[in-house]
């Protein structure tokens, strides 16, 4: 702005200088036609005119630049407002996504520490009943096993021979299972309902001791320090197909 003012001053001074030269020539011509006695009127100073032009230019330039600044400020306000709304929309979207993600994670990985009882007994297992399957020589009893891991519950049906096979297989890999009391096989009376009721009770007690030992055994994949928050139905079924629904599918109950 200072540079423009200086240039404007220079142009005005040059223009006024030219006008002064023309006036001087006109005065000389007039001096020849007028009497010597008549005094020459003094010329008005040009400085105020120059100052007025400069001030007018400065005022005009200041107004123009103020308008530009005002327009830029309005544009920035609109941009800022749009950015703020966009950020709010993104925040709401992200919050919704995070909430759904957290809900999904809670469904997939349930916290063992959410309930003190879960830490004491994360796996609940029971044999609520038994059913007679088959006919004639193929007749046999199957025990309904109800398994609950935190908030997952499923049921499988297994006959006594499947219990015995699992016990023999796993005790070779985990010697601590050999100390558990497993109900012995009976040569006679294995189809008597009184014997079956007693066997149901013994098998239920065995399964509870079985999981208690596996959750505490450092060599077991079900050890709480290993599975942590990932203990689930999938973990149990991967540990042994005995607990997997659909395995040994031979009877009308789905498994045997």
RARAKA-V128888 format. One record per pair of residues at least 12 apart in sequence whose ideal C-beta (glycine too) atoms are under 7 Angstrom apart, sorted by the first residue. I is the first residue (numbers start at 1). GAP is how many residues later the second one is. D is the distance in whole Angstrom. If there is no record, write none. Layout:
i=<I/I>
gap=<GAP/GAP>
d=<D/D>
This chain:
i=<1/5/5/8/8/9/9/12/12/13/16/16/23/27/109/109/110/110/111/112/112/118/122/122/122/123/123/123/124/125/125/125/125/125/125/126/126/127/127/127/127/127/127/128/128/129/130/130/130/130/130/131/133/133/133/133/139/140/141/141/142/142/142/142/142/142/143/143/143/143/144/145/147/147/149/149/149/149/150/152/152/154/154/156/156/156/157/157/157/157/157/158/158/158/159/160/162/162/163/164/166/166/167/170/174/174/174/176/176/177/177/180/180/180/180/181/182/183/183/183/183/221/222/222>
gap=<60/49/53/46/49/41/45/38/41/37/30/34/20/13/120/121/40/41/118/117/119/32/27/28/109/26/88/92/24/20/21/22/82/83/86/20/78/16/17/18/73/76/77/16/18/15/12/13/14/66/70/122/118/119/120/123/52/19/18/55/15/16/17/109/111/114/14/15/57/60/13/13/89/96/82/83/84/87/81/80/81/79/91/87/89/99/94/96/97/98/99/84/97/98/97/39/80/86/40/21/74/76/15/70/43/45/46/37/41/33/36/26/29/30/33/25/24/16/19/20/23/18/13/17>
d=<6/6/7/6/6/7/6/5/6/7/5/7/7/7/5/6/5/6/6/6/7/6/7/6/6/6/5/7/4/7/7/5/5/6/6/5/6/5/6/6/5/6/4/6/6/5/7/5/7/6/5/7/5/7/7/7/7/5/7/5/4/6/5/6/6/6/7/6/6/6/6/6/7/6/6/6/5/6/7/6/4/6/6/7/5/5/7/4/6/5/6/7/7/7/5/6/6/6/6/7/6/4/5/7/6/6/6/5/6/7/6/6/5/6/7/7/6/5/4/6/7/6/7/6>
